[in-house]
Every structure is written in C-alpha cells, then in structure tokens.
Amino acid sequence: MLGYKVRSVFHLSAFALITISLCSQAQVRPVEEVRVWGEYKDNAHADFSSPVSVLTPEDVQSINVATTEDLVKFEPSMMIRRRFIGDANGTLGIRGSNMFQTSRSMVFADGQPLHYLLQSRWSGAPRWTMVSASEIAQVEVLYGPFSAEYSGNAMGGVVLIETAIPQEREFHVDGSFFTQTFDAYGFDDDVRGYKGFVSYGDKLGDFSYYLSYNHLDNQSQPQSFYYGGRIADSNTEEPLPVYGAIPGNNEVGEAQLFFGDTGVIDSTTDNYKFKAGYEFGDWFALLNVAYEDRTSLADSANSYLYDPDGNLVWGGNVSQDGTEFSVPDKRLNISEQQRESLSLGLRIKGQLTDTIALEANVSQFEVLKDQTRSSAVNPGHPDYSLAGEVADYDDTGWQTADMKLTVDDFVLHGVSLITGLRYEAYELNTRIFDSDNYLAGSKDTLSDTSGGETSISAAFAQINWLINDAWDVQFGGRFESWESSNGYYSDNSETNAPLQIKQLPGNSKERFSPKFSTGYQLTDLWQIRYSAAQAYRFPIVEELYARHKTLNSVVEANPDLKPEDGQHHNLLIERSLEQGYMRVNLFHENIKDVIESQFATLAGGRSETTFVPIDEVETTGVEFIVNAENFVIENLDIRYNLAYTDSEIIRNNANPAIEGNRFPRMPRWRSNLLTTYHLTDAWDIGGSVQYASRAFSKLDNTDTEQKVYGAQDGYTRVGLKTSYRINAQTKLSLGVDNLTNEIAYVAHPWPGRTLYLNFSYDL
C-alpha cells in the first residue's frame, strides 16, 4: 500500500513538472489546427457498404468523458460493459454480438488494432487506454461484416478511431475529478478519482510530432457480493454462531445470506504516447508508440459477519439464526494486478499514380508484464500468512501487417477496386505459481500452465461500381487461412504428480466470405441500401487452449471448436435532413457453431468458465436513428437511437431444452439520447439518457431475478452536463451520470450517481 501511495505522489509530481516545463515553451494559439487522417466514406472505400456512424468532438459535447469508451457508448445497438471509471474489463458488444463475445468486434486507433483477440469475456476487452480520449479527433462505427476489408471478427462491427496530427505548435492540458455514491448490500460509501492529461506537439517542415501523458486514478464500488455455500456432508465441525449476514436472493431467485464483498478497488493507469508523422510528396507516414502501466489493488474486502464477541469472521462454517452455511476461506482474499503493455505501429499512405493509392500498416502489441499476486486468505483471517498465488502471462501478444491498394476508374469510369492482404499472429501463455511470499511475487512452485498460438492470413478484393447518379453496386470477397498451433496444458491431477505438460494438436481451416451491396438514391433526400455478407469468426487462443485453475477460478477450453459461420443482411433506409439524417436499419443475422462462454459458481467458491458450441442462433433487429443539428429549434443538436433486437437459440442438438430461449446478455430494447443546446457561443447545456431492457446470462434463461447481484438488469440512466468556455484557451464543465442513483447489475453492479468536474486549457 505504501508503494502505491509513493507511485501516486510520483505521478502527480511528474504531471506537474511536465505541465510547468511545457507551458514555459509553448506559444499562444487561439485556435488549434489539426489534421485528421480519417474521412467520410464514399464508393472508393471497401467499407462503404456498411452502415456507418461518424462522431466528431462536436457530437460528444454532452457526454461526461473520462475514458475512450465513453465516446461511443451512446451509439446505436452498442453495449459497453465498463463497470466503473478505470475498469480494465470494458467489453464491447454490437448488434447480435453480446458484450462477452469480444472477438466479434474490432477496434482500431490510427490503423492499429486495440481489440484483444487472445481472450474472451471480461479478459477480452479492447485495450481502450492505449489511446487517450483527449487525443481523439474522430470515431467511426461500422456495423456488421459487410466490408471485405475486415475479417469475421467484424460480425458485430468495427470502431475506427482517428487521432489528431499537429499542424503547428500546440499544448493541451485537461483534468477531471469524479465522485460516486454507492449503496448496496453491506456497502454504503462514496468512492472518487481523477484524471490528468497533458500533450505537446509541433510541425517542423514536413515532420510532425506529438507527445502525451495520461494518468487515471480511481476507486471502484465493490464488484462482487458473496453469499454462503452448502457445508460439505463430510465436515462435522460445529458451525460458529454469527450475525451480520444480509438476506437476499441470487439471480435465479434462491434465498441466500450474503457474507461479504470485494470492497473498493483502487485502479491507476498511466499512458505514455509518442507519434511522429512525415510527409514526403504525396505520401505520409505515421509512427505510433504507446506504453501503458496499469495497477489494480483489491486489498479492502469486507466481511459482514461477526462472532458473538463482535470480532469479524473471515471464513469457515457458520450459522446465523439457525441457517448454516460455508464461507470459503479464500473468498475474501486480497490481490494486486500489475499490467504493462507496449504498442508499436507504423502506417504509410500515399498515391502511386493519380488513380492508384496504397496504404500499409504494421503493428506489434506486447504484454510486457501482466501479473496478479493473491493471498490465500484475508489478512484478518487467523490462518493468514504470506502464502498465496502468483499468476502471470509469458510471451503474450500479437503482430499484424496489412496492405491495401485502391484503384479508381478501374477498367471503366465509376468503377473502383479495393484489394489487399493481411496477416495476424497471436500468442497466449498463462502460468500459475504457488507462492511462499505473494507480496514479493515469489514464484516457488509452478501449479498450472497453458497456452498456444493462432494465425490468420487473408486476401480480399471488392469492386465498387457507381452505375449512375442513382445506382451503385459492390461485389467483394475475403479469403482467410487460419491455423492454430503449439497448444499445451498441464495435468496436475493427483495421479499425475509432479506437473505434467500435455501437448494439444493444432488445426487449420480455410474459408471464403462473399460480400454484396447495392444502393439506390430515390430522390435528393431519400436513399436505400441493401447489404449481405458471409462471415467466419475463427476461435481464439483462450477458447482453444486455456486450461488452468487459480484460487478462485477454473477455465476449461475446447480445442475442437469450429469457426462461427454467419450470414448477415442489412436494409438501410435514410432521409437527409437539412443538417443531419434520419435512418432506419433492418438487420438479420444467422450464425451457426456459435461459441458461447458460460460461467458458473462451483462448490467452495470457485468460478468455472467453459466454452460451449451452440448449433445455431438467429437475430433480427431494427434501428431507428436521428442525428441532426438545429433540430426543430435553432441551436439544439440531437443524437437519438432506438434498437429492438430479438436473438434466439433456434437449434442445439447437444441440449435441445435451450432451443427457443433468448441468447444471453441480449436486451430486446436499447435506446440512447444525447442533446446539446448552445445557449451562447461559449455556453452549452446538455442531457443524456441510456436505456436497456433486462436480459439473461444463462443459456437456460433461469436467471429471472432482478436488481440483485448476478442479474442482467434493465436500466435507465440519466445524465446532465454543462460546459462554459471562459476564453479561447480555457473551458470548464460540470456533469452528472446516473442522476437518479439507480442501482442495477450487469452481473456486477453498474456505477451509482457520479459527479464530474472537468477543465481544459490550450496554448
């Protein structure tokens, strides 16, 4: 804990020194000039066939932004499971892909992948913090796998982030303070945090550079609330009388006694970014280097139980008011995770001729360190010692390379050819150690290990033909060759001591995905577009090879999983408004061999994650969208969307009982509203509403209890924000999220009412 405080003081001091130093060098600029690589889609782009939503800084003024995922959480048919500010597990779900099917969505920043195609569920969240919200100039969301440019990992959609490239000397600093009120079960307290960001950039001739530092420090509300288990028949120990357990139901409606929670989690994230751009003729190169240092400290678990003498109870068999239950000793343990990641990316784009353009990207993402140190029991437990567990990743990360060629007026006027190649390689290795000194991170005995590799080679081509002023058509296809290799796991059963390493066979598959789209401009105001696509989503390393046990969890992979096979359709009808558009999307998805990750709690308190193939899932949905400036009245900007999604398991031979059930974590209704009213040129006020109906987390749909830990609740969250620009350089804002302080759960609790105070300063 002392080291944590020292690091916090160091980061604050570094932030202050950098700010003072750069202020002394910066020249005043009333208006910041930036260059953005991204551009709105036309028929010379492969992803023109996809429904697209574009966000600029003007569109997000009424969002209380702390981290990057805040910018897109109000977009249509999108669900981001960020449980608190600074959550490393901000998973992304789009349309018919739920928030735990993380390998069905893609996120790129300046062409570099942030999606995490190594693990799924909470561990598979995009690495949002590798790009800071304060450096983002534009975001595009592409819906569905209708572009030949993207793999089957775009079944849900693709988020394309573009950051600003300095065109002159600039200095920016901003900060946010936030505090949250949270009251549930045995926890009732305020938690708080802050964010600081500073950047400096300049352009010297054809060379531009940019440096930034982002520091985020926040406390979370408790993420898990624990209830007692059944006492084993073989245990004859007399239960200890206790009081303080809180009665309540679990997600399937069973009465339980809750004995504790994880307590406040202190998370800190430091992101260091360097970008260098160089223009040479019609060509431009951009180098991206990002380093992340993240710490998550969970050392304040709460026990609600007291013995007759008033002492806290941290484990064992207990009895309250005649009800006997078990409190696993390790359930209220403490832990600390340290993660260091490095992302390197190079992007080159330019004109070979007047009609031929080339773009190339290479990237490497390295998990330099990802280690979790856990005690065996809570320090308050009578049996506490330094014995515990150390879990870490070794040789984990990915490399990608791609090249795209665009040819205008290909053979005929109005015909464009987009073609390219892409290669991706992924490696995941997990090691679990019994530790004699978990605080020091000593790795004394290897108790479990597993890992493996996957790779994909792809080639794509798409022809876009602008037939006339009214009609256009696109034909495309993507060929992918996938391979898994070097899979292994340890068999640490008692009959196989000492630890035995078993090799798993690799596999290889090839698939071709056709794409089609056609559009018709009915009038100057109305247009219609139909898009269809086949897409294959190949299994990732964790789904195939992860087999390990920790103090509180078990993961069982399935090396026999097949690729997900999806057929996707979208019908877009759009009417242009004077300053915006109104749109309806009708979409349908039929996906075979769905890979679903299921979660269960085992006797003794461990959780179990398994990967289950589902034969066929069908999703039908409709989106209604209005994005407009000066909507109805002058100075009122609005972004509104309403989505209905019906996702159903229609075939499952292994367990026919779940046929006809709703697919897990898929609300039928989702809606978002963002409004901004410009009172003056300097003063804005705005509001937001996020709504989602209830869902299930289990394939059997038995989790019907609501507003309890473990449930998939519906919710309505209301936000407010006002911003005032004091002068050309200084801006202040005040906001609140979840104004009504609604406590709802997405298994874990969503945040309570959160207040924001923000400032920014530009030179």
KAVEN-V959195 format. One line per field, one symbol per residue. ss: DSSP state (h for helix, s for strand, l for the rest). phi: phi as a letter, one per 30 degrees, with the letter a starting at -180 (. if undefined). burial: I if it has 24 or more other C-alpha atoms within 12 Angstrom, else O. A space follows every 10 residues. Layout:
ss->???
phi->???
burial->???
//
This chain:
ss->lhhhhhhhhh hhhhhhhhhh hhhhhlllll lllsssllll lllllhhhhl sssssshhhh lllllllhhh hllllllsss slllllllll ssssllllll lhhhsssssl lsslllllll hhhhlllhhh llhhhsssss ssslllllll lhhhllssss ssssssllls ssssssssss ssssllssss ssssssssss ssssllssss ssssssssss llllssslsl llllllllls sssllssssl llllssssss slllssssss ssssssssss llssssssss ssssssssll lssllsslll lslllsssss llssssslhh hhllssssss ssssssssss sllllsssss ssssssssss ssssslllll lllllllsss ssslllssss ssssssslll llllssssss ssssssssss sssssllhhh llllssssss ssssssssss ssssssllll ssssssssss ssssssssss sllhhhllls ssssllssss ssssssssss sllllsssss ssssssslll hhhhhlsssl llssssllll lllsssssss ssssssslls ssssssssss ssssssssss slllllssss ssssssssss ssssssssll lllllsssss ssssssssss slhhhhhhll lsllllllss ssssssssll llssssssss ssllllllll llllllllll lsllssssss ssssslllls ssssssslll llllssllsl lllsssssss ssl
phi->.ddddddddd dddddddddd ddedcdcdbd bdcbccddad dbdccdcddc ebbcbceddc dccdccbede dcdcdehcbc ccdadjddcd dbbbhdcddc cddcbbbbbh icdcdcdcbb hddcdededd bdedcdcabc cccicdcddc dddcedlbcc cccdcecadb bbbbbbbbbb cbbahccbac bbaabbbbbb aabcidcbba bbbbbbbacc decbbccdcd ddddccdddd dbbjdcdacd dciddbcdcl bdidccbbbc bcbbbbcbcb idcbbbcbbb bbbbbbccbb eccccbdedi cdccljdbbb hiccacceed dcdcabcbbb bbcbbbbbba cdbdcbbbbb bbbbbcddab bccbddbded decdbddabb cbcbhblabb bbbbcccdhd ibdicccbba bbbbbbbbbc bcbdbdbddd idcdbdcaaa llbbbbcbbb abccbddadc cbbbbaabcb ccbcahdaac ccdddcddec ccdcddabbb bccdbaabbb cdbdccbbbc bbacbbcddc edddbdbabb ebabbbdbdc dcddcccbbb ccbbcdcebl abbbccbbbb bchdccccbb ccejjdcbcb ccdcdabcbb abbcbbbach dibdiccbbb bbbcbccbdc aaddbddcdj ddddibddbb bbbbbbcddb dcbbbabbbc bbddbcccdd hddcdchbej dcddabccbb abbbcdadcc bbbbabched hdcbbciddd ddebcbbbbb bbb
burial->OOOIOOOIOO IIOOIOOIIO OIOOOOOOOO OIOIOIIIOO OOIIIIIIII IIIIIIOIII IIIIIIIIII IIIIIIIIII IIIIIIIIII IIIIIIIIII IIIIIIIIII IIIIIIIIII IIIIIIIIII IIIIIIIIII IIIIIIIIII IIIIIIIIII IIIIIIIIII IIIIIIIIII IIOIIIIOOI IIIIIIIIII IIIOOOIIII IIIIIIIIII IIIIIIIIII IOOOOOOOII IIIIIIIIII IIOOOIIIII IIIIIIIIII IIIIIIIIIO OOOIIIIIII IIIIIIIIII IIIIIIIOOO OIIIIIIIII OOOIIIIIII IIIIIIIIII IIIIIIIIII OOOOOOIIII IIIIIIIIII IIIIIIIIII IOOIOIIIII IIIOOIIIII IIIIIIIIOO OOOIIIIIII IIIIIIIIII IIIIIIOIIO IIIOOIIIII IIIIIIIIII IIIIIIOOOO OIIIIIIIII IIIIIIIIII OOOOOOOOOO OOOIOOIIOO IIIIIIIIII IOOOOOIIII IIIIIIIIII IIIIIIIIII IIIIIIIIIO IIIIIIIIII IIIIIOOOOI IIIIIIIIII IIIIIIIIII OOOIIIOIII IIIIIIIIII IIIIIIIIIO IOOOOIIIII IIIIIIIIII IOOOOOOIIO IIIIIIIIII IIIIIIIIOO OOIIIIIIII IIIIIIIIIO IOIIIIIIII IIIIIIIIII IIIIIOOOII IIIIIIIIIO IIIIIIIIII IIIIIIIIII III
//
